[in-house]
Amino acid sequence: MSTRLWRLHGNEDQLIRAWQRDVFELVLSPPILEELGRALFYEKLCRFRWMTDAEVADLLQALAQGSALVSGRVKVKASRDPDDDKFLAAAVEAKAAFVVTGARDLLDLKSYRGVRVVRPVQFLSMIRRAGRRKS
């Protein structure tokens, strides 16, 4: 999940809402939660964020409790940006189908060990199509 959660009604907000409706299972690891927590409290980002500090803390707690939390012990070296490897590692550890990101270094991979790397808008389109097929 992208760390750009401060855009009201953006793709990331739609992803959170879909996750809350159990449309997909969210996979996280301790390193991902740590990065998300740091990013959401960066001073320069707080002014653009649509959530209060208390709502951010609640979101982080909900993410930790409601996600499939993997150990974070799997190590991966695949992205040009080593800080992005934790997302691939969590997906591989959980045997996930997708990594959803806006990070160019990950998107350029297209896939890694059977995990597709897609933009949030692509993933939203996929889950909408899958939802229509179930109806």
N, C-alpha and C positions, 0 to 999 in steps of 0.2 A: 504494500500500500504506500502510495506516495506520501511524502511529508508535507505536501501542500494542502492541508486540510482547512485552511482559513477562508476558502472561497465559497461563500454561500451559494447553494444550488449548483455547484460545479460537479464535474465528474466524480471527484473524490467523495463529495457529500452523497451523491447517488450510490456510490459503492458502499459507503457506510450503511445507508438505509437498506440496501439489498442484503448486506450481511446480517443486519438486525432482523430481517424477515427470513433468515435462514435460506437464502437463495444459493449461497455458496459457503464453503468452509474457509475461514481465514486461517492461514498458517503464519505463526510468528515464532521468534526465538528471543531469548534474553538480549542478545546484541541488537536486534531490530527494535525491540521495545525501548532500549536505552537510547538509541539514536532518535527515535520518534519523540521521546520525552524531551531530549535536549533541543531538537529542532522546534518543537511547538512552543518552547519557552525562550527562544532566541529573542533578544530585545528588539532587533530590527524587524522581526516577523510579527511580533505581538500586535502592532498597530494595524496589520492587515487581516489578522485573524478574526473570525466572526464569533468565536467562543470566548467566554470568560476563562480566567485561570482555573476556577473551580470546575467548569465544564470540561476543560482539557484534562484535568486530573481524573474526572469521572470517566471520560472517554478512554484514557490509558488503562484505568482499572477494568472497564468493560472489555476492552480489547484483550487484556491479559486473561481475564476470566472466561471470555466467550470464544477464544480462538483455540485452534489446535496448537498448543505450545510445544515445540520441539526443543531438544536440549541445547542445540547450537554447537554441538561437538563436531559435526561434519565440517571439514575444511575444503574450500574450493578456491582455485586460482584460475579464473577465466575472464574476468572483466578487465578492461584497461584501467578502470578505477578500482583498486583493491577494496575500498570501502563498500562497494556494491556486491562483493562476493558473498556477503552474509545472506543476501536475499536468495541467491542461487542455492546456497548451502541449505537454507531452511526448506526450500522447495524440494531439493533432492532428498533430504532427510525424511520429509513427510510424504514423498512420492506424489507430489502435487502435479497437476497438469499445466498450471500457468504461474508465471510471475507477472504481476500487473504493475507497470512502472512508466514513468516519463523519462527515466534516465537513459540518455542516448547511448552510453557505453554498454548498458544491458540490452537495449533494443537492437543495437547493431549485431548482437549475437544471434538473434531470432529464435534460437532454441539452445538448450544445454542439457545433455543427458536425458532427453525425452521431455523436458519441460519447455513449453512454448513461452516466449517473452513477448508480451503485448502491451499496448497502450491502454489506459483506462477506458477510453471511448470504444476501443475494439472489444474489450471484455464486456462492457455494458451491452453492446450490440449483440454479442454472443448469448448472454444470459437472457436478453429480451426474446431473441429468436427461440431459445430453448423453452422459455416460459410459454410462448404462443403454441409450440408443438404439444405441450402438456395439456393445454386447455381444450 
